[in-house]
Amino acid sequence: MGNYIQILSAKQKAMQINQDDSIYGAFAEIGAGQEVARHFFQAGGAARTIAKTISAYDMAMSDAIYGKEESGRYVCEGRLSKMLDREFSILLTRLVGTRPANTRFFAFANTVATRGHASPGYGVMGLRFQHRPGGPHSDVILHVRMLDNQATLQQESLGFIGVNLLYGCYFLLDNLDIFLQSLLDNLTVERISIETIKVLGPAFQGIDSRLLNFGLIKRNFSPGIIFDENGQVHRPGDALYNKNVIVLRGSFRPPTLLNLDMIEKGLAAFKRDLPDSEQKHILCLCEISMHELLKRGAVDDSDFLARVDLLAALGQKVLISNHETLWSLNNYLEPMCKKKVAYILSVYSVEAFLDVDKHLGHPQGPLAAIGQTLGQKGRIYVYPIEDEKTGQLITVKNCRVSEKVRGLLSYLLEMGAFVDIENYNKDYLKIWSRTVLKMIENGEPGLETMLPPVVIKIMKEKKLFGFH
């Protein structure tokens, strides 16, 4: 159904599933009512689709059915996995042989905490399904954030996205772009965000989960995704929780020796500013802004994966976000971290940061944008540059900013908001990304003085960034 264009209502989708005699399964929903199953009952003919529905709201009842959660958290992926395991196993044990041979069994589950009074809700939902009768199962797991300011509206959006997920897995998997887009049918990004998506099993054979998550960012369905050193996807709220976070923002096309030195020296300075008790609670991220990628035109998925793979090979974690500005990025990170957030920037980036004209889009104006980036105790570690024309060393203390913010810069320096990185590697000051890319494309020698060996090795093997 690659030509799927029309957006069907939740009732139409539920009815189409109900009318397909091969689709049969169970719903287990905890925390927000039977919001997904309700659509199938109301569409009519649910007896052809639903073997069972269950809601175990009492914790003791839930533990008796699915087992205890050692972490004490019941809205989590671990809980969802137990729900899917049990419900799908029961279906196969009790119904295989009693149902027609063409039956494709499924188990849908969610565990959710809705919120009121303008506080977003959070939930984990998943579907375990057979895409072929009698075949092995496949899984899709979504972490979602419900953004409506009323619990009843959050429940409604949860019902929509649950129906969309079930419909997409059975009718739209031949076109993954359409599958992703359909997840928010009858919804908006102001109502719900999909924080991460994870897929497993034969229905997704050859599909890279990273590209699906990348697709969420491109569509603005997700505010950010973290990839670890192994390329695995992590929900930012889990990875960032209770961490002191330091971020290097860049394009990393490709990662250079300069980038690595900025990380190493910036991280060392950050550690010196933290008490000993916090040294184990540090997370360093290389952040790539989707907004910057899109601003340059269509985003090449293979180019994106190349950057993630190269940074992973260098032992770095990567945050892909859809935040254009530092202040919006900081507003996104701080509530999840609960601790300090710092940034590593080049002097050029600091000059742009202090250009008040770039912050005119902030609702409260430029000073608020700068204040929201730095917060009460925020800090920016500044890597110097060497002027290409004059050879002059430019640091944050003599950077080129307009006179109208010179006083503000002095104040921020005095308050310790900006810190010069002093033990930098002078040999790396002449490394410019545009020069490196041109050398790669033209096959020029000298890359070993600008790029880490592992980057050169992978780039040559995979012919990345125009290498030939």
Secondary structure, 3 states (H helix, E strand, C coil): CCCCCCCCCHHHHHHHHHCCCCEEEEEEEECCCCHHHHHHHHHCCHHHCEEEEECCCCHHHHHHHHCCCCCCCCCCHHHHHHHHHHHHHHHHHHHCCCCCCCCEEEEEEEEEECCCCCCCEEEEEEEEEECCCCCCEEEEEEEEEECCCCHHHHHHHHHHHHHHHHHHHHHCCCCHHHHHHHCCCCCCCCCEEEEEEEEECHHHCCCCHHHHHHHHHHCCCCCEEEECCCCCEECHHHHHCCCEEEEEECCCCCCCHHHHHHHHHHHHHHHHCCCHHHCCCEEEEEEEEHHHHHHCCCCCHHHHHHHHHHHHHCCCEEEEECCCCHHHHHHHHHHHHCCCEEEEEEHHHHHHHCCHHHHCCCCCCHHHHHHHHHCCCCEEEEECEECCCCCCEECHHHCCCCHHHHHHHHHHHHCCCEEECCCCCHHHCCCCHHHHHHHHHHCCCCHHHCCCHHHHHHHHHHCHHHCC
